[in-house]
Amino acid sequence: MKDVLNELCGLVIEPNQKQQLKELCLRYSIPLTYPELFDDEDEYCLWGISKDGVGLIGTVIMRHLCKSNKTIFHGLDELEQALHD
């Protein structure tokens, strides 16, 4: 896994992309911190992701990441590109 995930990053996904996120995490060996999030019917758009796992984050944490110039991925394509580089 690339160094990009050495610290917490934000991830914004579209509704109905939760299963694609799960598949991407499995492909790149990113732990599913709360696997039950991928099994329910709810749609979640704000995620936190690092080499330690993936899970939900709120707007306060996302805003903090933004203000701190931390990485925020806007979509799964952007995340996958960073993992490939």
PyMOL Python script that loads the backbone (N, CA, C, O; Angstrom):
from pymol import cmd

cmd.read_pdbstr("""\
ATOM      1  N   MET A   1       0.852  -1.180   0.000  1.00  0.00           N
ATOM      2  CA  MET A   1       0.000   0.000   0.000  1.00  0.00           C
ATOM      3  C   MET A   1       0.895   1.238   0.000  1.00  0.00           C
ATOM      4  O   MET A   1       1.945   1.261   0.642  1.00  0.00           O
ATOM      5  N   LYS A   2       0.475   2.231  -0.706  1.00  0.00           N
ATOM      6  CA  LYS A   2       1.273   3.444  -0.858  1.00  0.00           C
ATOM      7  C   LYS A   2       1.288   4.263   0.425  1.00  0.00           C
ATOM      8  O   LYS A   2       0.422   4.126   1.289  1.00  0.00           O
ATOM      9  N   ASP A   3       2.307   5.125   0.521  1.00  0.00           N
ATOM     10  CA  ASP A   3       2.488   5.990   1.684  1.00  0.00           C
ATOM     11  C   ASP A   3       1.345   6.972   1.872  1.00  0.00           C
ATOM     12  O   ASP A   3       1.184   7.528   2.959  1.00  0.00           O
ATOM     13  N   VAL A   4       0.550   7.196   0.838  1.00  0.00           N
ATOM     14  CA  VAL A   4      -0.539   8.175   0.919  1.00  0.00           C
ATOM     15  C   VAL A   4      -1.480   7.871   2.085  1.00  0.00           C
ATOM     16  O   VAL A   4      -2.102   8.784   2.628  1.00  0.00           O
ATOM     17  N   LEU A   5      -1.589   6.620   2.468  1.00  0.00           N
ATOM     18  CA  LEU A   5      -2.500   6.239   3.557  1.00  0.00           C
ATOM     19  C   LEU A   5      -1.799   6.079   4.902  1.00  0.00           C
ATOM     20  O   LEU A   5      -2.349   5.464   5.816  1.00  0.00           O
ATOM     21  N   ASN A   6      -0.592   6.627   5.033  1.00  0.00           N
ATOM     22  CA  ASN A   6       0.105   6.547   6.316  1.00  0.00           C
ATOM     23  C   ASN A   6      -0.576   7.362   7.395  1.00  0.00           C
ATOM     24  O   ASN A   6      -0.389   7.104   8.584  1.00  0.00           O
ATOM     25  N   GLU A   7      -1.370   8.351   6.988  1.00  0.00           N
ATOM     26  CA  GLU A   7      -2.146   9.132   7.952  1.00  0.00           C
ATOM     27  C   GLU A   7      -3.598   9.156   7.498  1.00  0.00           C
ATOM     28  O   GLU A   7      -3.910   8.795   6.363  1.00  0.00           O
ATOM     29  N   LEU A   8      -4.470   9.578   8.383  1.00  0.00           N
ATOM     30  CA  LEU A   8      -5.898   9.605   8.080  1.00  0.00           C
ATOM     31  C   LEU A   8      -6.176  10.530   6.901  1.00  0.00           C
ATOM     32  O   LEU A   8      -5.724  11.675   6.868  1.00  0.00           O
ATOM     33  N   CYS A   9      -6.923  10.013   5.941  1.00  0.00           N
ATOM     34  CA  CYS A   9      -7.369  10.779   4.776  1.00  0.00           C
ATOM     35  C   CYS A   9      -8.887  10.784   4.771  1.00  0.00           C
ATOM     36  O   CYS A   9      -9.524   9.872   5.299  1.00  0.00           O
ATOM     37  N   GLY A  10      -9.452  11.802   4.180  1.00  0.00           N
ATOM     38  CA  GLY A  10     -10.889  11.852   3.988  1.00  0.00           C
ATOM     39  C   GLY A  10     -11.245  11.248   2.645  1.00  0.00           C
ATOM     40  O   GLY A  10     -10.432  11.246   1.720  1.00  0.00           O
ATOM     41  N   LEU A  11     -12.449  10.740   2.540  1.00  0.00           N
ATOM     42  CA  LEU A  11     -12.949  10.171   1.291  1.00  0.00           C
ATOM     43  C   LEU A  11     -14.420  10.511   1.160  1.00  0.00           C
ATOM     44  O   LEU A  11     -15.210  10.243   2.066  1.00  0.00           O
ATOM     45  N   VAL A  12     -14.785  11.097   0.038  1.00  0.00           N
ATOM     46  CA  VAL A  12     -16.184  11.413  -0.258  1.00  0.00           C
ATOM     47  C   VAL A  12     -16.602  10.532  -1.419  1.00  0.00           C
ATOM     48  O   VAL A  12     -16.001  10.583  -2.492  1.00  0.00           O
ATOM     49  N   ILE A  13     -17.637   9.720  -1.205  1.00  0.00           N
ATOM     50  CA  ILE A  13     -18.133   8.858  -2.277  1.00  0.00           C
ATOM     51  C   ILE A  13     -19.595   9.194  -2.569  1.00  0.00           C
ATOM     52  O   ILE A  13     -20.281   9.825  -1.764  1.00  0.00           O
ATOM     53  N   GLU A  14     -20.042   8.764  -3.720  1.00  0.00           N
ATOM     54  CA  GLU A  14     -21.426   8.946  -4.139  1.00  0.00           C
ATOM     55  C   GLU A  14     -22.302   7.878  -3.473  1.00  0.00           C
ATOM     56  O   GLU A  14     -21.811   6.816  -3.090  1.00  0.00           O
ATOM     57  N   PRO A  15     -23.597   8.165  -3.339  1.00  0.00           N
ATOM     58  CA  PRO A  15     -24.505   7.115  -2.872  1.00  0.00           C
ATOM     59  C   PRO A  15     -24.393   5.894  -3.798  1.00  0.00           C
ATOM     60  O   PRO A  15     -24.113   6.029  -4.989  1.00  0.00           O
ATOM     61  N   ASN A  16     -24.609   4.750  -3.250  1.00  0.00           N
ATOM     62  CA  ASN A  16     -24.560   3.471  -3.977  1.00  0.00           C
ATOM     63  C   ASN A  16     -23.143   3.056  -4.381  1.00  0.00           C
ATOM     64  O   ASN A  16     -22.991   2.220  -5.272  1.00  0.00           O
ATOM     65  N   GLN A  17     -22.114   3.607  -3.761  1.00  0.00           N
ATOM     66  CA  GLN A  17     -20.736   3.191  -4.046  1.00  0.00           C
ATOM     67  C   GLN A  17     -20.095   2.447  -2.881  1.00  0.00           C
ATOM     68  O   GLN A  17     -18.902   2.144  -2.899  1.00  0.00           O
ATOM     69  N   LYS A  18     -20.896   2.162  -1.886  1.00  0.00           N
ATOM     70  CA  LYS A  18     -20.366   1.519  -0.682  1.00  0.00           C
ATOM     71  C   LYS A  18     -19.745   0.156  -0.997  1.00  0.00           C
ATOM     72  O   LYS A  18     -18.678  -0.164  -0.473  1.00  0.00           O
ATOM     73  N   GLN A  19     -20.384  -0.640  -1.832  1.00  0.00           N
ATOM     74  CA  GLN A  19     -19.841  -1.959  -2.159  1.00  0.00           C
ATOM     75  C   GLN A  19     -18.568  -1.848  -2.994  1.00  0.00           C
ATOM     76  O   GLN A  19     -17.656  -2.664  -2.857  1.00  0.00           O
ATOM     77  N   GLN A  20     -18.510  -0.838  -3.858  1.00  0.00           N
ATOM     78  CA  GLN A  20     -17.288  -0.605  -4.633  1.00  0.00           C
ATOM     79  C   GLN A  20     -16.139  -0.229  -3.706  1.00  0.00           C
ATOM     80  O   GLN A  20     -15.002  -0.651  -3.920  1.00  0.00           O
ATOM     81  N   LEU A  21     -16.429   0.556  -2.686  1.00  0.00           N
ATOM     82  CA  LEU A  21     -15.413   0.906  -1.700  1.00  0.00           C
ATOM     83  C   LEU A  21     -14.923  -0.341  -0.981  1.00  0.00           C
ATOM     84  O   LEU A  21     -13.721  -0.514  -0.781  1.00  0.00           O
ATOM     85  N   LYS A  22     -15.830  -1.194  -0.601  1.00  0.00           N
ATOM     86  CA  LYS A  22     -15.451  -2.436   0.078  1.00  0.00           C
ATOM     87  C   LYS A  22     -14.529  -3.274  -0.806  1.00  0.00           C
ATOM     88  O   LYS A  22     -13.512  -3.787  -0.337  1.00  0.00           O
ATOM     89  N   GLU A  23     -14.882  -3.411  -2.078  1.00  0.00           N
ATOM     90  CA  GLU A  23     -14.068  -4.192  -3.009  1.00  0.00           C
ATOM     91  C   GLU A  23     -12.674  -3.584  -3.165  1.00  0.00           C
ATOM     92  O   GLU A  23     -11.682  -4.311  -3.205  1.00  0.00           O
ATOM     93  N   LEU A  24     -12.597  -2.266  -3.251  1.00  0.00           N
ATOM     94  CA  LEU A  24     -11.316  -1.587  -3.374  1.00  0.00           C
ATOM     95  C   LEU A  24     -10.464  -1.834  -2.137  1.00  0.00           C
ATOM     96  O   LEU A  24      -9.269  -2.109  -2.251  1.00  0.00           O
ATOM     97  N   CYS A  25     -11.066  -1.738  -0.961  1.00  0.00           N
ATOM     98  CA  CYS A  25     -10.339  -1.975   0.287  1.00  0.00           C
ATOM     99  C   CYS A  25      -9.813  -3.401   0.349  1.00  0.00           C
ATOM    100  O   CYS A  25      -8.674  -3.626   0.757  1.00  0.00           O
ATOM    101  N   LEU A  26     -10.624  -4.350  -0.047  1.00  0.00           N
ATOM    102  CA  LEU A  26     -10.179  -5.745  -0.042  1.00  0.00           C
ATOM    103  C   LEU A  26      -9.034  -5.950  -1.033  1.00  0.00           C
ATOM    104  O   LEU A  26      -8.083  -6.675  -0.740  1.00  0.00           O
ATOM    105  N   ARG A  27      -9.121  -5.322  -2.194  1.00  0.00           N
ATOM    106  CA  ARG A  27      -8.095  -5.448  -3.233  1.00  0.00           C
ATOM    107  C   ARG A  27      -6.753  -4.894  -2.753  1.00  0.00           C
ATOM    108  O   ARG A  27      -5.701  -5.444  -3.077  1.00  0.00           O
ATOM    109  N   TYR A  28      -6.790  -3.810  -1.985  1.00  0.00           N
ATOM    110  CA  TYR A  28      -5.563  -3.172  -1.524  1.00  0.00           C
ATOM    111  C   TYR A  28      -5.237  -3.493  -0.063  1.00  0.00           C
ATOM    112  O   TYR A  28      -4.389  -2.836   0.540  1.00  0.00           O
ATOM    113  N   SER A  29      -5.895  -4.481   0.499  1.00  0.00           N
ATOM    114  CA  SER A  29      -5.645  -4.950   1.877  1.00  0.00           C
ATOM    115  C   SER A  29      -5.789  -3.846   2.912  1.00  0.00           C
ATOM    116  O   SER A  29      -4.990  -3.750   3.843  1.00  0.00           O
ATOM    117  N   ILE A  30      -6.815  -3.011   2.747  1.00  0.00           N
ATOM    118  CA  ILE A  30      -7.142  -1.983   3.729  1.00  0.00           C
ATOM    119  C   ILE A  30      -8.180  -2.601   4.668  1.00  0.00           C
ATOM    120  O   ILE A  30      -9.251  -3.000   4.210  1.00  0.00           O
ATOM    121  N   PRO A  31      -7.892  -2.689   5.954  1.00  0.00           N
ATOM    122  CA  PRO A  31      -8.823  -3.347   6.880  1.00  0.00           C
ATOM    123  C   PRO A  31     -10.192  -2.664   6.916  1.00  0.00           C
ATOM    124  O   PRO A  31     -10.293  -1.438   6.867  1.00  0.00           O
ATOM    125  N   LEU A  32     -11.224  -3.472   7.002  1.00  0.00           N
ATOM    126  CA  LEU A  32     -12.595  -2.987   7.172  1.00  0.00           C
ATOM    127  C   LEU A  32     -12.836  -2.879   8.670  1.00  0.00           C
ATOM    128  O   LEU A  32     -13.210  -3.858   9.316  1.00  0.00           O
ATOM    129  N   THR A  33     -12.623  -1.698   9.218  1.00  0.00           N
ATOM    130  CA  THR A  33     -12.691  -1.492  10.661  1.00  0.00           C
ATOM    131  C   THR A  33     -14.059  -1.884  11.219  1.00  0.00           C
ATOM    132  O   THR A  33     -14.152  -2.511  12.274  1.00  0.00           O
ATOM    133  N   TYR A  34     -15.108  -1.512  10.508  1.00  0.00           N
ATOM    134  CA  TYR A  34     -16.477  -1.862  10.901  1.00  0.00           C
ATOM    135  C   TYR A  34     -17.167  -2.507   9.711  1.00  0.00           C
ATOM    136  O   TYR A  34     -17.906  -1.835   8.991  1.00  0.00           O
ATOM    137  N   PRO A  35     -16.941  -3.800   9.489  1.00  0.00           N
ATOM    138  CA  PRO A  35     -17.482  -4.455   8.289  1.00  0.00           C
ATOM    139  C   PRO A  35     -19.003  -4.402   8.196  1.00  0.00           C
ATOM    140  O   PRO A  35     -19.565  -4.508   7.105  1.00  0.00           O
ATOM    141  N   GLU A  36     -19.664  -4.239   9.327  1.00  0.00           N
ATOM    142  CA  GLU A  36     -21.130  -4.185   9.303  1.00  0.00           C
ATOM    143  C   GLU A  36     -21.645  -2.950   8.559  1.00  0.00           C
ATOM    144  O   GLU A  36     -22.793  -2.942   8.115  1.00  0.00           O
ATOM    145  N   LEU A  37     -20.832  -1.919   8.416  1.00  0.00           N
ATOM    146  CA  LEU A  37     -21.243  -0.728   7.658  1.00  0.00           C
ATOM    147  C   LEU A  37     -21.533  -1.061   6.200  1.00  0.00           C
ATOM    148  O   LEU A  37     -22.328  -0.385   5.547  1.00  0.00           O
ATOM    149  N   PHE A  38     -20.888  -2.098   5.700  1.00  0.00           N
ATOM    150  CA  PHE A  38     -21.051  -2.467   4.303  1.00  0.00           C
ATOM    151  C   PHE A  38     -22.236  -3.407   4.091  1.00  0.00           C
ATOM    152  O   PHE A  38     -22.582  -3.728   2.954  1.00  0.00           O
ATOM    153  N   ASP A  39     -22.851  -3.846   5.178  1.00  0.00           N
ATOM    154  CA  ASP A  39     -23.955  -4.806   5.082  1.00  0.00           C
ATOM    155  C   ASP A  39     -25.329  -4.189   5.282  1.00  0.00           C
ATOM    156  O   ASP A  39     -26.343  -4.823   4.988  1.00  0.00           O
ATOM    157  N   ASP A  40     -25.373  -2.955   5.781  1.00  0.00           N
ATOM    158  CA  ASP A  40     -26.688  -2.356   6.026  1.00  0.00           C
ATOM    159  C   ASP A  40     -27.201  -1.628   4.780  1.00  0.00           C
ATOM    160  O   ASP A  40     -26.506  -1.541   3.768  1.00  0.00           O
ATOM    161  N   GLU A  41     -28.412  -1.115   4.871  1.00  0.00           N
ATOM    162  CA  GLU A  41     -29.070  -0.462   3.747  1.00  0.00           C
ATOM    163  C   GLU A  41     -28.758   1.033   3.662  1.00  0.00           C
ATOM    164  O   GLU A  41     -29.104   1.682   2.675  1.00  0.00           O
ATOM    165  N   ASP A  42     -28.111   1.576   4.685  1.00  0.00           N
ATOM    166  CA  ASP A  42     -27.849   3.012   4.719  1.00  0.00           C
ATOM    167  C   ASP A  42     -26.744   3.391   3.735  1.00  0.00           C
ATOM    168  O   ASP A  42     -25.849   2.602   3.434  1.00  0.00           O
ATOM    169  N   GLU A  43     -26.838   4.619   3.247  1.00  0.00           N
ATOM    170  CA  GLU A  43     -25.814   5.158   2.358  1.00  0.00           C
ATOM    171  C   GLU A  43     -24.974   6.164   3.138  1.00  0.00           C
ATOM    172  O   GLU A  43     -25.504   7.045   3.815  1.00  0.00           O
ATOM    173  N   TYR A  44     -23.686   6.020   3.033  1.00  0.00           N
ATOM    174  CA  TYR A  44     -22.763   6.907   3.728  1.00  0.00           C
ATOM    175  C   TYR A  44     -21.833   7.544   2.695  1.00  0.00           C
ATOM    176  O   TYR A  44     -21.310   6.856   1.819  1.00  0.00           O
ATOM    177  N   CYS A  45     -21.634   8.832   2.798  1.00  0.00           N
ATOM    178  CA  CYS A  45     -20.805   9.529   1.814  1.00  0.00           C
ATOM    179  C   CYS A  45     -19.455   9.975   2.368  1.00  0.00           C
ATOM    180  O   CYS A  45     -18.512  10.146   1.596  1.00  0.00           O
ATOM    181  N   LEU A  46     -19.334  10.169   3.678  1.00  0.00           N
ATOM    182  CA  LEU A  46     -18.087  10.656   4.273  1.00  0.00           C
ATOM    183  C   LEU A  46     -17.374   9.519   5.003  1.00  0.00           C
ATOM    184  O   LEU A  46     -17.911   8.923   5.937  1.00  0.00           O
ATOM    185  N   TRP A  47     -16.166   9.238   4.559  1.00  0.00           N
ATOM    186  CA  TRP A  47     -15.380   8.146   5.112  1.00  0.00           C
ATOM    187  C   TRP A  47     -14.003   8.647   5.504  1.00  0.00           C
ATOM    188  O   TRP A  47     -13.510   9.640   4.968  1.00  0.00           O
ATOM    189  N   GLY A  48     -13.397   7.952   6.436  1.00  0.00           N
ATOM    190  CA  GLY A  48     -12.006   8.147   6.784  1.00  0.00           C
ATOM    191  C   GLY A  48     -11.262   6.887   6.390  1.00  0.00           C
ATOM    192  O   GLY A  48     -11.763   5.780   6.592  1.00  0.00           O
ATOM    193  N   ILE A  49     -10.073   7.043   5.831  1.00  0.00           N
ATOM    194  CA  ILE A  49      -9.324   5.872   5.374  1.00  0.00           C
ATOM    195  C   ILE A  49      -7.841   6.073   5.636  1.00  0.00           C
ATOM    196  O   ILE A  49      -7.293   7.154   5.419  1.00  0.00           O
ATOM    197  N   SER A  50      -7.208   5.014   6.106  1.00  0.00           N
ATOM    198  CA  SER A  50      -5.761   4.997   6.323  1.00  0.00           C
ATOM    199  C   SER A  50      -5.301   3.548   6.197  1.00  0.00           C
ATOM    200  O   SER A  50      -6.106   2.650   5.950  1.00  0.00           O
ATOM    201  N   LYS A  51      -4.003   3.332   6.367  1.00  0.00           N
ATOM    202  CA  LYS A  51      -3.482   1.958   6.299  1.00  0.00           C
ATOM    203  C   LYS A  51      -4.051   1.100   7.427  1.00  0.00           C
ATOM    204  O   LYS A  51      -4.002  -0.129   7.368  1.00  0.00           O
ATOM    205  N   ASP A  52      -4.595   1.764   8.467  1.00  0.00           N
ATOM    206  CA  ASP A  52      -5.148   1.040   9.607  1.00  0.00           C
ATOM    207  C   ASP A  52      -6.599   0.644   9.423  1.00  0.00           C
ATOM    208  O   ASP A  52      -7.121  -0.156  10.200  1.00  0.00           O
ATOM    209  N   GLY A  53      -7.270   1.191   8.399  1.00  0.00           N
ATOM    210  CA  GLY A  53      -8.645   0.805   8.160  1.00  0.00           C
ATOM    211  C   GLY A  53      -9.475   1.902   7.532  1.00  0.00           C
ATOM    212  O   GLY A  53      -9.001   3.004   7.257  1.00  0.00           O
ATOM    213  N   VAL A  54     -10.731   1.557   7.319  1.00  0.00           N
ATOM    214  CA  VAL A  54     -11.697   2.474   6.717  1.00  0.00           C
ATOM    215  C   VAL A  54     -12.938   2.498   7.597  1.00  0.00           C
ATOM    216  O   VAL A  54     -13.356   1.464   8.120  1.00  0.00           O
ATOM    217  N   GLY A  55     -13.525   3.676   7.760  1.00  0.00           N
ATOM    218  CA  GLY A  55     -14.732   3.810   8.558  1.00  0.00           C
ATOM    219  C   GLY A  55     -15.359   5.169   8.317  1.00  0.00           C
ATOM    220  O   GLY A  55     -14.840   5.980   7.549  1.00  0.00           O
ATOM    221  N   LEU A  56     -16.451   5.404   8.964  1.00  0.00           N
ATOM    222  CA  LEU A  56     -17.177   6.657   8.781  1.00  0.00           C
ATOM    223  C   LEU A  56     -16.521   7.787   9.559  1.00  0.00           C
ATOM    224  O   LEU A  56     -15.957   7.578  10.633  1.00  0.00           O
ATOM    225  N   ILE A  57     -16.606   8.992   8.997  1.00  0.00           N
ATOM    226  CA  ILE A  57     -16.224  10.195   9.725  1.00  0.00           C
ATOM    227  C   ILE A  57     -17.323  11.224   9.528  1.00  0.00           C
ATOM    228  O   ILE A  57     -18.149  11.101   8.624  1.00  0.00           O
ATOM    229  N   GLY A  58     -17.327  12.223  10.368  1.00  0.00           N
ATOM    230  CA  GLY A  58     -18.343  13.260  10.285  1.00  0.00           C
ATOM    231  C   GLY A  58     -17.814  14.522   9.628  1.00  0.00           C
ATOM    232  O   GLY A  58     -16.647  14.607   9.247  1.00  0.00           O
ATOM    233  N   THR A  59     -18.683  15.477   9.508  1.00  0.00           N
ATOM    234  CA  THR A  59     -18.318  16.731   8.853  1.00  0.00           C
ATOM    235  C   THR A  59     -17.271  17.513   9.646  1.00  0.00           C
ATOM    236  O   THR A  59     -16.453  18.216   9.052  1.00  0.00           O
ATOM    237  N   VAL A  60     -17.281  17.403  10.966  1.00  0.00           N
ATOM    238  CA  VAL A  60     -16.301  18.123  11.784  1.00  0.00           C
ATOM    239  C   VAL A  60     -14.891  17.602  11.487  1.00  0.00           C
ATOM    240  O   VAL A  60     -13.964  18.391  11.303  1.00  0.00           O
ATOM    241  N   ILE A  61     -14.733  16.306  11.441  1.00  0.00           N
ATOM    242  CA  ILE A  61     -13.417  15.734  11.156  1.00  0.00           C
ATOM    243  C   ILE A  61     -13.014  16.034   9.713  1.00  0.00           C
ATOM    244  O   ILE A  61     -11.853  16.349   9.449  1.00  0.00           O
ATOM    245  N   MET A  62     -13.954  15.940   8.788  1.00  0.00           N
ATOM    246  CA  MET A  62     -13.646  16.242   7.393  1.00  0.00           C
ATOM    247  C   MET A  62     -13.199  17.695   7.253  1.00  0.00           C
ATOM    248  O   MET A  62     -12.257  17.986   6.517  1.00  0.00           O
ATOM    249  N   ARG A  63     -13.860  18.590   7.942  1.00  0.00           N
ATOM    250  CA  ARG A  63     -13.480  20.009   7.902  1.00  0.00           C
ATOM    251  C   ARG A  63     -12.090  20.212   8.503  1.00  0.00           C
ATOM    252  O   ARG A  63     -11.295  20.994   7.981  1.00  0.00           O
ATOM    253  N   HIS A  64     -11.795  19.511   9.595  1.00  0.00           N
ATOM    254  CA  HIS A  64     -10.467  19.591  10.204  1.00  0.00           C
ATOM    255  C   HIS A  64      -9.400  19.101   9.222  1.00  0.00           C
ATOM    256  O   HIS A  64      -8.349  19.729   9.095  1.00  0.00           O
ATOM    257  N   LEU A  65      -9.655  18.000   8.534  1.00  0.00           N
ATOM    258  CA  LEU A  65      -8.702  17.491   7.545  1.00  0.00           C
ATOM    259  C   LEU A  65      -8.466  18.523   6.450  1.00  0.00           C
ATOM    260  O   LEU A  65      -7.333  18.738   6.018  1.00  0.00           O
ATOM    261  N   CYS A  66      -9.534  19.150   6.012  1.00  0.00           N
ATOM    262  CA  CYS A  66      -9.445  20.166   4.961  1.00  0.00           C
ATOM    263  C   CYS A  66      -8.617  21.365   5.431  1.00  0.00           C
ATOM    264  O   CYS A  66      -7.707  21.811   4.732  1.00  0.00           O
ATOM    265  N   LYS A  67      -8.938  21.879   6.609  1.00  0.00           N
ATOM    266  CA  LYS A  67      -8.221  23.036   7.151  1.00  0.00           C
ATOM    267  C   LYS A  67      -6.753  22.723   7.427  1.00  0.00           C
ATOM    268  O   LYS A  67      -5.913  23.622   7.392  1.00  0.00           O
ATOM    269  N   SER A  68      -6.439  21.468   7.697  1.00  0.00           N
ATOM    270  CA  SER A  68      -5.072  21.051   7.998  1.00  0.00           C
ATOM    271  C   SER A  68      -4.310  20.623   6.741  1.00  0.00           C
ATOM    272  O   SER A  68      -3.200  20.095   6.821  1.00  0.00           O
ATOM    273  N   ASN A  69      -4.923  20.860   5.586  1.00  0.00           N
ATOM    274  CA  ASN A  69      -4.311  20.486   4.298  1.00  0.00           C
ATOM    275  C   ASN A  69      -3.982  19.003   4.209  1.00  0.00           C
ATOM    276  O   ASN A  69      -2.987  18.614   3.597  1.00  0.00           O
ATOM    277  N   LYS A  70      -4.816  18.185   4.817  1.00  0.00           N
ATOM    278  CA  LYS A  70      -4.656  16.737   4.717  1.00  0.00           C
ATOM    279  C   LYS A  70      -5.328  16.273   3.426  1.00  0.00           C
ATOM    280  O   LYS A  70      -6.090  17.016   2.807  1.00  0.00           O
ATOM    281  N   THR A  71      -5.043  15.068   3.039  1.00  0.00           N
ATOM    282  CA  THR A  71      -5.579  14.528   1.793  1.00  0.00           C
ATOM    283  C   THR A  71      -7.053  14.188   1.944  1.00  0.00           C
ATOM    284  O   THR A  71      -7.464  13.524   2.895  1.00  0.00           O
ATOM    285  N   ILE A  72      -7.836  14.659   0.986  1.00  0.00           N
ATOM    286  CA  ILE A  72      -9.240  14.278   0.875  1.00  0.00           C
ATOM    287  C   ILE A  72      -9.454  13.807  -0.555  1.00  0.00           C
ATOM    288  O   ILE A  72      -9.229  14.551  -1.510  1.00  0.00           O
ATOM    289  N   PHE A  73      -9.887  12.578  -0.687  1.00  0.00           N
ATOM    290  CA  PHE A  73     -10.169  12.006  -1.998  1.00  0.00           C
ATOM    291  C   PHE A  73     -11.624  12.271  -2.348  1.00  0.00           C
ATOM    292  O   PHE A  73     -12.524  12.019  -1.547  1.00  0.00           O
ATOM    293  N   HIS A  74     -11.841  12.773  -3.530  1.00  0.00           N
ATOM    294  CA  HIS A  74     -13.200  13.055  -4.006  1.00  0.00           C
ATOM    295  C   HIS A  74     -13.577  11.989  -5.017  1.00  0.00           C
ATOM    296  O   HIS A  74     -13.554  12.222  -6.225  1.00  0.00           O
ATOM    297  N   GLY A  75     -13.920  10.830  -4.513  1.00  0.00           N
ATOM    298  CA  GLY A  75     -14.350   9.720  -5.357  1.00  0.00           C
ATOM    299  C   GLY A  75     -13.394   8.551  -5.314  1.00  0.00           C
ATOM    300  O   GLY A  75     -12.219   8.685  -4.972  1.00  0.00           O
ATOM    301  N   LEU A  76     -13.930   7.404  -5.671  1.00  0.00           N
ATOM    302  CA  LEU A  76     -13.151   6.170  -5.650  1.00  0.00           C
ATOM    303  C   LEU A  76     -12.073   6.154  -6.727  1.00  0.00           C
ATOM    304  O   LEU A  76     -11.011   5.566  -6.525  1.00  0.00           O
ATOM    305  N   ASP A  77     -12.330   6.791  -7.870  1.00  0.00           N
ATOM    306  CA  ASP A  77     -11.327   6.843  -8.924  1.00  0.00           C
ATOM    307  C   ASP A  77     -10.079   7.576  -8.451  1.00  0.00           C
ATOM    308  O   ASP A  77      -8.959   7.137  -8.712  1.00  0.00           O
ATOM    309  N   GLU A  78     -10.273   8.682  -7.762  1.00  0.00           N
ATOM    310  CA  GLU A  78      -9.155   9.462  -7.235  1.00  0.00           C
ATOM    311  C   GLU A  78      -8.365   8.667  -6.199  1.00  0.00           C
ATOM    312  O   GLU A  78      -7.134   8.707  -6.184  1.00  0.00           O
ATOM    313  N   LEU A  79      -9.074   7.949  -5.337  1.00  0.00           N
ATOM    314  CA  LEU A  79      -8.412   7.112  -4.333  1.00  0.00           C
ATOM    315  C   LEU A  79      -7.610   5.996  -5.009  1.00  0.00           C
ATOM    316  O   LEU A  79      -6.450   5.760  -4.672  1.00  0.00           O
ATOM    317  N   GLU A  80      -8.233   5.328  -5.949  1.00  0.00           N
ATOM    318  CA  GLU A  80      -7.532   4.218  -6.602  1.00  0.00           C
ATOM    319  C   GLU A  80      -6.307   4.709  -7.369  1.00  0.00           C
ATOM    320  O   GLU A  80      -5.277   4.036  -7.386  1.00  0.00           O
ATOM    321  N   GLN A  81      -6.411   5.861  -7.992  1.00  0.00           N
ATOM    322  CA  GLN A  81      -5.256   6.429  -8.700  1.00  0.00           C
ATOM    323  C   GLN A  81      -4.106   6.688  -7.732  1.00  0.00           C
ATOM    324  O   GLN A  81      -2.954   6.401  -8.056  1.00  0.00           O
ATOM    325  N   ALA A  82      -4.395   7.216  -6.572  1.00  0.00           N
ATOM    326  CA  ALA A  82      -3.361   7.476  -5.567  1.00  0.00           C
ATOM    327  C   ALA A  82      -2.734   6.166  -5.073  1.00  0.00           C
ATOM    328  O   ALA A  82      -1.537   6.118  -4.792  1.00  0.00           O
ATOM    329  N   LEU A  83      -3.530   5.124  -4.970  1.00  0.00           N
ATOM    330  CA  LEU A  83      -3.001   3.842  -4.523  1.00  0.00           C
ATOM    331  C   LEU A  83      -2.120   3.191  -5.599  1.00  0.00           C
ATOM    332  O   LEU A  83      -1.196   2.438  -5.292  1.00  0.00           O
ATOM    333  N   HIS A  84      -2.426   3.495  -6.853  1.00  0.00           N
ATOM    334  CA  HIS A  84      -1.636   2.957  -7.977  1.00  0.00           C
ATOM    335  C   HIS A  84      -0.299   3.655  -8.142  1.00  0.00           C
ATOM    336  O   HIS A  84       0.694   3.026  -8.506  1.00  0.00           O
ATOM    337  N   ASP A  85      -0.269   4.956  -7.875  1.00  0.00           N
ATOM    338  CA  ASP A  85       0.953   5.748  -8.105  1.00  0.00           C
ATOM    339  C   ASP A  85       2.079   5.353  -7.192  1.00  0.00           C
ATOM    340  O   ASP A  85       3.165   5.928  -7.267  1.00  0.00           O
TER     341      ASP A  85
END
""", "prot")
cmd.dss("prot")
cmd.show_as("cartoon", "prot")
cmd.util.cbc("prot")
cmd.orient("prot")
